[in-house]
Amino acid sequence: MAGDYTNQTYGIIDYDTLRDPDEWDTLDIETEARTFWNLDLEAGKGSTRFTVANDFDISTRSLREGLSLTLGQKLAENLGLELRNDAEGRWYHDALPSLADTGFQRDYLTNTSDLELDFAARPGLDLSASGQVQIFHYPEPDSFNYDYLLGRAGVGVDQELGGMSSLSLDYEWSRRWATAADSQDFLEHGLDAELELYLDDGPHLNLTNAAARRQYPARSRSSWEEAPGLRLGFNLSPVVELNLEDEARWTWYDTPTAVYTDLFENSLKLAVQWQATGGLSLRAGPQLDAGRSLPQPTADDYRESSVAAGIDYMKLDRLWFSLEDRLGVRRYPLDDSSFQSNYVFNEFNLMVNWTVFKAGRSGLSLNGMAVISPEWHGDKSSDLSTRIFTLELRYGL
């Protein structure tokens, strides 16, 4: 049993009277209470493994049915094969219009078939090859929800470098055919690389890079993308760690337009984490974010500075929660009050998992999530507040 509630409040009129200084509107984007059941079965003999997973949800908004079939087969001592098929259907209803808004939802059917081969070439060196076919169908399609066929194929290599260090490289080819809208067809090539290093004196270094080329029939939508990442961790003491993280992303189009603009974004984070006794850890640090249109600045360019603090707690097999609050300010150098305005924001996130009780292999657990994110703009009519709450009560193995 679970429930989701999303609420967004924003100003639509700001006028000066003694009686009603402000007028506000509220949008319930998604409110849903649901009950569900999950059934997982597994069988195997020798080098063969077969699993079945069935998920059924009925809620105030929809009915959902999902079926997953997985076959794992060891073909040789160093060669493994896995076949998987996931089918899902969702049907929206308006039986309870006061509890759920289904006006912007569309019924759909989808099926995804995957194949993966893993080959251990030698100790510490693993090779892989994969393929995927996905079909998405809407009984009543529109310009935003359209049928398509998607195919993917990829290869990868993972090399251990000693200790816990490793190097990996993955290539993926993707092709989508949209049956009702040729403009949504695309061809994509993607290359991902990752280097993980654990040095003898304690520092931990992680370097990543994702590069992609996507081509649409229209050159104005065809683009290149480059996304490097850096994570560096230092142990200042047995219980204190300093973490530095930087993520960048470049996107540039074959023919830039006012809608599809070349863009550079960067996020830099610094955090000190203290590992206390009893499964409790505390962390805090600053964060800088920036977005820059290329080659010329536009009204979308922004600078953001914030400070974040968080608490994590874990009691094995009983309770886990993570709480983080981030307070900051976003500024637009080319402040265009008709389109963008500077604002102060606060992002509060809470996730909880509590095992109420366990009886043999079964148990009752409570899972919850809360996201509260208000924005305070210089122009009060642009103020925005978003709230998302999810609560799930689950009993099972």
C-alpha positions as CSV (number, residue, x, y, z in Angstrom):
1,M,0.0,0.0,0.0
2,A,1.4,3.4,-0.9
3,G,0.5,7.0,-1.5
4,D,2.0,9.9,-3.6
5,Y,1.2,13.5,-3.3
6,T,2.7,16.3,-5.3
7,N,1.7,19.9,-4.8
8,Q,2.9,23.2,-6.4
9,T,1.9,26.6,-5.2
10,Y,2.7,29.8,-7.2
11,G,1.6,33.4,-7.5
12,I,-0.5,34.4,-10.5
13,I,-1.5,38.0,-9.4
14,D,0.3,40.5,-7.2
15,Y,-1.7,43.7,-6.6
16,D,-1.7,46.3,-3.8
17,T,-4.9,46.4,-1.7
18,L,-5.4,46.3,2.0
19,R,-7.8,43.4,1.8
20,D,-6.0,41.0,-0.6
21,P,-2.4,41.9,-1.1
22,D,-1.7,38.6,-3.0
23,E,-3.6,36.0,-4.9
24,W,-2.3,32.5,-5.2
25,D,-3.1,29.4,-7.1
26,T,-2.3,25.8,-6.3
27,L,-1.7,22.9,-8.7
28,D,-1.9,19.3,-7.5
29,I,0.3,17.7,-10.2
30,E,-0.1,14.2,-9.0
31,T,-2.0,12.7,-6.0
32,E,-2.2,9.0,-5.8
33,A,-3.1,6.4,-3.2
34,R,-2.4,2.9,-4.4
35,T,-2.3,-0.7,-3.2
36,F,-0.1,-3.3,-4.9
37,W,1.2,-6.8,-4.7
38,N,4.5,-8.3,-5.9
39,L,5.2,-11.9,-6.6
40,D,8.7,-13.2,-7.3
41,L,9.5,-16.8,-8.1
42,E,12.9,-18.3,-8.8
43,A,13.9,-21.8,-10.0
44,G,17.2,-23.2,-11.2
45,K,19.1,-26.3,-11.8
46,G,22.8,-26.6,-12.5
47,S,24.0,-23.7,-14.6
48,T,20.4,-22.5,-15.4
49,R,18.4,-19.9,-13.5
50,F,14.9,-18.7,-14.2
51,T,13.0,-16.0,-12.4
52,V,9.4,-14.6,-12.7
53,A,8.4,-11.2,-11.2
54,N,4.8,-9.9,-11.3
55,D,3.8,-6.5,-10.1
56,F,0.2,-5.3,-9.9
57,D,-0.9,-1.8,-8.8
58,I,-4.4,-0.4,-8.4
59,S,-4.7,3.2,-7.4
60,T,-6.9,6.2,-7.4
61,R,-5.5,7.1,-10.8
62,S,-4.8,3.9,-12.7
63,L,-4.3,0.2,-13.0
64,R,-0.8,-1.1,-13.7
65,E,0.4,-4.6,-14.5
66,G,4.1,-5.6,-15.0
67,L,5.6,-9.0,-15.8
68,S,9.3,-9.7,-15.9
69,L,10.9,-13.0,-17.1
70,T,14.6,-13.6,-16.7
71,L,16.7,-16.6,-17.9
72,G,20.3,-16.9,-16.9
73,Q,22.5,-19.6,-18.5
74,K,26.1,-20.4,-18.0
75,L,27.3,-21.5,-21.5
76,A,30.8,-22.2,-20.5
77,E,33.2,-21.9,-17.6
78,N,33.9,-18.2,-18.5
79,L,30.8,-17.3,-20.6
80,G,27.4,-16.4,-19.3
81,L,24.1,-15.5,-21.0
82,E,21.1,-13.6,-19.6
83,L,17.8,-13.1,-21.4
84,R,15.2,-10.7,-19.9
85,N,11.8,-9.6,-21.0
86,D,9.8,-6.8,-19.2
87,A,6.2,-6.1,-20.2
88,E,4.0,-3.4,-18.7
89,G,0.6,-1.9,-19.2
90,R,-1.0,1.1,-17.5
91,W,-4.6,2.2,-17.8
92,Y,-5.8,5.5,-16.3
93,H,-9.4,6.0,-15.0
94,D,-11.4,9.0,-13.9
95,A,-13.5,7.1,-11.3
96,L,-12.2,9.3,-8.5
97,P,-11.7,12.7,-10.1
98,S,-11.6,14.5,-6.7
99,L,-8.6,12.4,-5.7
100,A,-6.6,12.2,-8.9
101,D,-6.1,14.2,-12.0
102,T,-5.7,11.9,-15.1
103,G,-6.4,14.6,-17.7
104,F,-2.8,14.7,-18.9
105,Q,-2.2,10.9,-18.7
106,R,-2.3,8.4,-21.5
107,D,-2.8,4.6,-21.3
108,Y,0.2,2.7,-22.6
109,L,1.6,-0.7,-23.3
110,T,5.4,-1.4,-23.4
111,N,7.7,-4.3,-23.9
112,T,11.4,-4.4,-23.5
113,S,13.6,-7.4,-24.4
114,D,17.3,-7.6,-23.3
115,L,20.2,-9.9,-24.1
116,E,23.6,-9.8,-22.4
117,L,26.7,-11.9,-22.8
118,D,29.5,-11.7,-20.2
119,F,32.9,-13.2,-21.0
120,A,35.8,-13.5,-18.5
121,A,38.7,-13.3,-20.9
122,R,41.2,-13.8,-18.1
123,P,41.4,-13.0,-14.4
124,G,40.7,-9.3,-13.9
125,L,39.5,-8.7,-17.5
126,D,35.8,-9.0,-18.4
127,L,34.1,-8.4,-21.8
128,S,30.4,-7.9,-22.4
129,A,28.0,-7.5,-25.3
130,S,24.3,-6.5,-25.1
131,G,21.2,-5.8,-27.1
132,Q,17.8,-4.4,-26.4
133,V,14.5,-3.9,-28.3
134,Q,11.8,-1.7,-26.8
135,I,8.3,-1.1,-28.1
136,F,6.0,1.6,-26.7
137,H,2.4,1.9,-27.7
138,Y,-0.3,4.4,-26.8
139,P,-3.9,3.4,-27.7
140,E,-4.7,7.1,-28.1
141,P,-1.4,8.8,-29.1
142,D,-0.9,12.5,-29.3
143,S,2.0,14.9,-30.2
144,F,3.7,14.2,-26.8
145,N,2.8,10.5,-26.3
146,Y,3.6,8.6,-29.5
147,D,4.4,5.0,-30.5
148,Y,8.0,4.1,-31.2
149,L,10.4,1.2,-31.6
150,L,13.8,1.5,-30.0
151,G,16.8,-0.7,-30.6
152,R,20.1,-0.7,-28.7
153,A,23.4,-2.6,-29.0
154,G,26.5,-2.3,-26.9
155,V,29.9,-3.7,-26.0
156,G,32.0,-3.1,-22.9
157,V,35.3,-4.0,-21.3
158,D,36.3,-3.9,-17.5
159,Q,39.9,-4.2,-16.4
160,E,41.0,-4.6,-12.8
161,L,44.2,-2.6,-12.0
162,G,45.0,-4.1,-8.7
163,G,43.4,-3.7,-5.3
164,M,40.0,-2.0,-5.7
165,S,41.1,0.0,-8.8
166,S,39.6,-0.5,-12.2
167,L,39.1,0.8,-15.7
168,S,36.0,0.4,-17.8
169,L,34.9,1.4,-21.3
170,D,31.4,1.0,-22.9
171,Y,30.1,1.8,-26.3
172,E,26.3,1.9,-27.2
173,W,24.5,2.3,-30.4
174,S,20.8,3.4,-30.3
175,R,18.2,3.9,-33.0
176,R,14.6,5.0,-32.5
177,W,11.8,4.8,-35.0
178,A,8.7,6.8,-34.2
179,T,5.7,5.4,-36.1
180,A,3.6,8.5,-36.1
181,A,6.2,11.3,-36.2
182,D,9.3,10.9,-38.3
183,S,10.7,14.0,-36.7
184,Q,11.2,12.1,-33.5
185,D,13.4,9.4,-35.1
186,F,17.1,9.5,-33.9
187,L,20.4,7.7,-34.2
188,E,22.8,7.9,-31.3
189,H,26.3,6.7,-30.5
190,G,27.5,6.8,-26.9
191,L,30.9,6.2,-25.3
192,D,31.4,6.0,-21.5
193,A,34.7,5.6,-19.7
194,E,35.4,5.3,-16.0
195,L,38.7,5.1,-14.0
196,E,38.5,4.2,-10.3
197,L,41.7,4.5,-8.3
198,Y,42.3,3.7,-4.6
199,L,45.8,4.9,-3.7
200,D,47.9,3.4,-1.0
201,D,47.9,6.5,1.2
202,G,44.1,6.7,1.3
203,P,42.9,9.0,-1.4
204,H,40.1,7.8,-3.7
205,L,39.9,9.1,-7.3
206,N,37.1,8.5,-9.7
207,L,37.2,9.9,-13.3
208,T,34.3,9.6,-15.7
209,N,33.5,10.8,-19.2
210,A,30.3,10.3,-21.2
211,A,30.3,11.4,-24.9
212,A,27.3,11.1,-27.2
213,R,26.3,12.0,-30.7
214,R,22.6,12.1,-31.5
215,Q,21.2,12.8,-35.0
216,Y,17.6,13.8,-35.8
217,P,16.1,14.4,-39.2
218,A,16.3,18.2,-38.3
219,R,19.9,19.5,-38.0
220,S,18.6,22.0,-35.4
221,R,18.0,19.1,-33.0
222,S,21.0,17.0,-33.8
223,S,23.7,17.5,-31.2
224,W,27.0,16.5,-29.6
225,E,27.3,16.0,-25.8
226,E,30.4,15.7,-23.5
227,A,30.1,15.1,-19.8
228,P,33.3,14.7,-17.7
229,G,33.2,14.1,-14.0
230,L,35.7,14.1,-11.1
231,R,35.3,12.7,-7.6
232,L,38.2,12.9,-5.1
233,G,38.1,11.7,-1.5
234,F,40.6,12.2,1.3
235,N,40.6,10.6,4.7
236,L,41.5,13.5,7.1
237,S,41.3,11.0,10.0
238,P,39.8,7.6,10.7
239,V,36.3,9.2,11.0
240,V,36.5,12.4,8.9
241,E,36.6,12.4,5.1
242,L,36.9,15.4,2.7
243,N,35.1,14.9,-0.7
244,L,35.4,17.1,-3.8
245,E,33.1,16.5,-6.8
246,D,32.9,18.3,-10.1
247,E,30.5,17.5,-13.0
248,A,30.5,19.4,-16.3
249,R,28.3,19.1,-19.4
250,W,28.7,20.6,-22.9
251,T,25.9,20.4,-25.4
252,W,26.2,21.8,-28.9
253,Y,23.9,21.6,-31.8
254,D,24.6,21.3,-35.5
255,T,22.5,24.4,-36.2
256,P,21.8,26.3,-32.9
257,T,18.4,28.1,-32.6
258,A,16.6,30.2,-30.0
259,V,15.1,26.9,-28.7
260,Y,18.1,24.6,-29.0
261,T,21.1,26.6,-27.8
262,D,24.6,25.5,-27.2
263,L,25.1,25.2,-23.4
264,F,27.9,24.6,-20.8
265,E,26.9,23.6,-17.3
266,N,29.1,22.9,-14.3
267,S,28.5,21.8,-10.7
268,L,31.2,21.9,-8.0
269,K,30.7,20.4,-4.6
270,L,32.9,20.3,-1.5
271,A,31.8,18.3,1.6
272,V,33.2,17.2,4.9
273,Q,31.8,14.0,6.3
274,W,32.1,12.8,9.9
275,Q,31.4,9.1,10.6
276,A,30.1,9.0,14.2
277,T,29.6,5.8,16.2
278,G,26.4,3.8,16.0
279,G,25.8,4.2,12.3
280,L,25.4,8.0,12.3
281,S,27.2,10.3,9.9
282,L,27.1,14.0,9.3
283,R,28.1,16.0,6.3
284,A,28.2,19.7,5.2
285,G,29.8,21.8,2.6
286,P,29.3,24.5,-0.2
287,Q,28.2,24.0,-3.8
288,L,28.6,26.2,-6.9
289,D,26.6,25.7,-10.1
290,A,26.7,27.6,-13.3
291,G,25.1,27.5,-16.8
292,R,26.4,29.4,-19.8
293,S,25.0,29.7,-23.3
294,L,27.5,29.5,-26.1
295,P,28.9,31.4,-27.9
296,Q,26.9,34.4,-26.6
297,P,25.3,34.7,-23.2
298,T,21.5,34.6,-23.0
299,A,18.8,35.2,-20.4
300,D,19.0,31.5,-19.5
301,D,22.6,31.9,-18.1
302,Y,22.7,31.5,-14.3
303,R,25.1,31.4,-11.3
304,E,24.1,29.5,-8.2
305,S,25.8,29.2,-4.8
306,S,24.5,27.2,-1.9
307,V,25.4,25.3,1.3
308,A,24.2,21.9,2.1
309,A,24.1,19.9,5.3
310,G,22.9,16.3,5.8
311,I,22.5,13.5,8.3
312,D,22.5,9.8,7.6
313,Y,21.7,7.0,10.0
314,M,21.7,3.2,9.6
315,K,20.8,0.6,12.1
316,L,21.3,-2.8,10.3
317,D,18.1,-4.5,9.3
318,R,16.0,-2.0,11.3
319,L,16.1,1.7,10.4
320,W,17.7,3.9,7.7
321,F,17.1,7.5,7.0
322,S,18.8,10.3,5.1
323,L,18.1,14.0,5.6
324,E,19.6,16.9,3.6
325,D,18.8,20.6,3.4
326,R,20.3,22.9,0.9
327,L,20.0,26.7,1.1
328,G,21.2,28.9,-1.8
329,V,20.6,31.7,-4.2
330,R,20.4,31.7,-8.0
331,R,21.2,34.7,-10.1
332,Y,20.8,35.5,-13.8
333,P,23.5,37.8,-15.0
334,L,21.2,39.1,-17.9
335,D,18.3,39.5,-15.5
336,D,15.2,39.7,-17.7
337,S,12.3,40.2,-15.4
338,S,9.8,39.2,-18.0
339,F,11.4,35.8,-18.4
340,Q,13.8,35.0,-15.5
341,S,14.3,36.6,-12.0
342,N,16.9,36.0,-9.3
343,Y,15.7,34.0,-6.3
344,V,16.6,32.4,-3.0
345,F,15.7,28.7,-2.6
346,N,15.7,25.9,0.0
347,E,15.7,22.3,-0.9
348,F,14.7,19.8,1.9
349,N,14.9,16.1,1.2
350,L,14.1,13.2,3.6
351,M,14.1,9.5,2.9
352,V,13.2,6.8,5.5
353,N,13.1,3.1,5.6
354,W,11.9,1.4,8.8
355,T,11.5,-2.3,9.3
356,V,8.5,-2.4,11.7
357,F,8.9,-6.1,12.5
358,K,10.3,-9.3,11.0
359,A,8.8,-12.8,11.2
360,G,11.1,-15.4,9.7
361,R,11.8,-14.4,6.1
362,S,8.8,-12.0,6.0
363,G,8.4,-8.6,7.5
364,L,6.5,-5.3,7.5
365,S,8.4,-2.2,6.4
366,L,7.5,1.5,6.1
367,N,9.1,3.6,3.4
368,G,8.7,7.4,3.1
369,M,10.0,10.3,1.1
370,A,9.5,14.0,1.5
371,V,10.7,16.8,-0.8
372,I,9.9,20.5,0.0
373,S,11.4,23.1,-2.3
374,P,10.2,26.7,-2.0
375,E,11.6,29.6,-4.1
376,W,11.5,33.3,-3.1
377,H,11.9,35.7,-6.1
378,G,12.4,39.4,-6.2
379,D,9.1,39.6,-8.0
380,K,6.7,37.9,-5.5
381,S,4.4,36.8,-8.3
382,S,7.1,34.4,-9.4
383,D,7.4,32.7,-6.0
384,L,7.1,28.9,-6.3
385,S,6.7,26.1,-3.8
386,T,6.8,22.4,-4.6
387,R,6.0,19.6,-2.2
388,I,6.3,15.9,-2.9
389,F,5.3,13.2,-0.3
390,T,5.4,9.4,-0.7
391,L,4.5,6.8,1.9
392,E,4.6,3.1,1.3
393,L,3.7,0.2,3.7
394,R,5.0,-3.1,2.4
395,Y,4.7,-6.7,3.8
396,G,6.5,-9.6,2.2
397,L,9.7,-11.6,1.9
